[in-house]
């Protein structure tokens, strides 16, 4: 690919793309670059995951009341012309949390407004978490089309049927991922409703000494407002990596440490590129 952004300007372009600061033509150029350079794409996904983890950790603390002693200290050293009240909260929060360096290191990331966060509460990523919570505990009927527990020939036939069925219903290519190198076998899949049409869930499990460990992959056709950036969120014991690649939105959900979930997400992403 011919591109005008080369070292040392590459990271600046990638950062601007992740922050949605590029025009249409530049954004398309960067997305084409990322499709052709998987190492850079992986770096950008990790940047996004770190940004979201930092945001999740600090936003609640910034909204806490400012301690009285610190408030007095800030006002005592404030400029002669009093700044807006909101400035005090941010200055005090930086003093309390000691996050000046962290914010400096993460200056490329923009903080989402509380309105953005509220609007995301009913997003497709949340529906992926709900679907995971509903079906993972099922013992007899965790999926509609089962693959696990059959002979090799029957399993292959079921995999082919499942992929064809979901591809037809979602009107987009649906690929089944091989996660055996990470210790996970495909249980099967099911069709799910989404706001604008059907979605799908693939379930994988790793056998353990007690109950099997299960993860799910939620698949849907993204709409135009869906962010393409690779993101990570934690909800209780559940972690979730979600991203958009080409015509498909992905959400990987599981009660796993972030590093283990990231390894699975990387495997899924790479296989989706093949």
Secondary structure, 3 states (H helix, E strand, C coil): CCCCCCCCCHHHHHHHHHCCCCCHHHHHHHHHHHHHCHHHHHHHHHHHHHHHHHHHHHHHHHCCCCCHHHHHHHHHCCCCCCCCHHHHHHHHHHHHHCCHHHHHHCCCCCCCCHHHHHHHCCCHHHHHHHHHHHHCCCCCCCCCEECCCCCHHHHHHHHHHHHHHHHHHHCCCCCCCCCHHHCCEEEEEEEEECCCCEEEEEEEEECCCCCCEEEEEEEECCCCCCCCCCEEEEECCEEEEEEEECCEEEEEEECCCHHHHHHHHHHHHHHHHC
